[in-house]
Amino acid sequence: MPVRIERIVVVVLACLAPCIALAQAPQWPTPQDIERALKAHPFPGAERIDSQPIPQPPRVDPKRGSIDIEALAREKAPLLTSAPAARSDSAPLRIFITLDMPRASLELLTDQASRAGAVLVLRGLKSQSMRETVRVVGELIGERKVAWVIDPESFTRFAVRQAPTFVLTLNDGANDAQRGCSSGCATPAGFVSVAGDVSLDYALEAILRARPQAAPRAEPILKRLRGS
C-alpha cells in the first residue's frame, strides 16, 4: 500500500512540473508585441512637443502676518498716514472731530493740525468700518504729516460734547494722568477746551482769553500756525 501511494505522488509531481516552470519563467514580449505597442502609443515628434503648452508651476502667495486693525482701534493705537508729527499721548493739543463734519472744516483743521503738531481724535469708525475710516482719513490728510487716533474714552475724559472741540493740556502731568484711565481722570485744572466750528488759531486765542496761564503752551503753537 505505501508503495502505491508513492507512485501516485510521483505521477502528480510529474504533471505539475511543467506548470510550475511556466509560472516561474518570465514572459518576454515578442518583436510583434513591441511593434503593436509602438503603433498604439507612438513617441511624440519635435513638432508635437513644440505645440504642447508647457505647464506652469503652481503660484503660491505667501501668507502675510495678519494685523487686526479693529483690535488696534479698540486699543486706541495711533493711526498715522506718514511720519508722526506728534505722539497722540504726549501732544498738548488735541482736536476732537467727526468725519461727518463739513468737508471744508475738516480740510482746514487737518492742515492746521499738521502745522501745529496737534492730534486729530475720532470717537469711532466711519460706517462701522475700519477700511472705510482709513480710506476717508487718507483722502483727507493726503501727504500731510498728521497724527490721528480713534479714542472714544478721551471724549469722556475731556467731557467732549460736540465736534470740533479743541483740548489743550496745561502740563505734562495732565497727559500722564490720561494714560490707563477711563472717565473722571482729567480735572478742569489740568486742561482747557473750546468747542465750535472755528479755526485752530481762533480756538487758541479763545483759550488764552479764558486761561492766561495756558500761554506757555498755546503761544508756541500759535507761532507755528502763523509761520513766525
Secondary structure by P-SEA (a helix, b strand, c coil): caaaaaaaaaaaaaaaaaaaaaaaccccccaaaaaaaaaacccccaaaaaaccccccccccccccccaaaaaaaacccccccccccccccccbbbbbbccccaaaaaaaaaaaaaabbbbbbcccccccaaaaaaaaaaaacccbbbbbbcaaaaaaaccccccbbbbbccaaaaaaacccccccccccccccccccccaaaaaaaaaaaccccccccaaaaaaaacc
